[in-house]
């Protein structure tokens, strides 16, 4: 009985950790997203009140002054010109409303932007590419793509992760609705953003600025983990491919192909930075910035011709023979 309960608890906790969260700004799980949800509700309430007043006046006017049987159509209704009271009312009230909206919005923006990260905060550099995300952990020497591992926040309202946002090409925008509002990634300009996810799990996000053909498939996942799990992940990611005994048998084909010009496999001759770092490819859940789940069949199809799953993406079909394809996939699958 006791064991059953413990098992149920354990299953509950593992399924919660793997849970895919929703992309809904009204279900925030971090401080910046809380502030923005409250602001959105406040603005919605004010605009809803305006809508109700305006709609009620229109309905009243339509009903009260509709044409009735016996109306003399040749006679105009009384024409009113120049009422100071009405002029003042419809000038002053909207100005007051606009000032309230500006004031509240500025306060929320300042509270999110001016939070300074404590020294212990995890720092990540997120670089937008057409059409994927490069994720760098400068303090750990870790580079990955599309899936951002971060620790959950244990102190409310303190940045658990501080993101520096850059772009390699065009303007992209980071948006994980349950964690924070949008922030652009702009070439030659650094933007900053912080997040403090309260619960472990997978937070889904998306590029939120049109950036070309595959903008819609520039997906993003933030994987919030307990600090111990995060540290374990980071120390695995820090390892170079030299430490990986499985690689030696299958590396020749990959190293001989032009894959190495665009992709990095740490500790090998593959030192490209144009495409995602592949050193620990198999630790990621998806391929092609979220278009495919990372299964062996999908990986094979992707390497064979990425243009099928993601037309227009910058990785060409390498026209590999069946043998080469087998060897490349075997190599990639050894990148744990
Ligand atoms: Cu990147 Cu849209």
Boltz pocket constraint, residues with backbone or C-beta under 6 A from the ligand:
constraints:
  - pocket:
      binder: B
      contacts: [[A, 128], [A, 129], [A, 131], [A, 171], [A, 172], [A, 173], [A, 207], [A, 208], [A, 209], [A, 210], [A, 211], [A, 212], [A, 215], [A, 216], [A, 218]]
      max_distance: 6.0
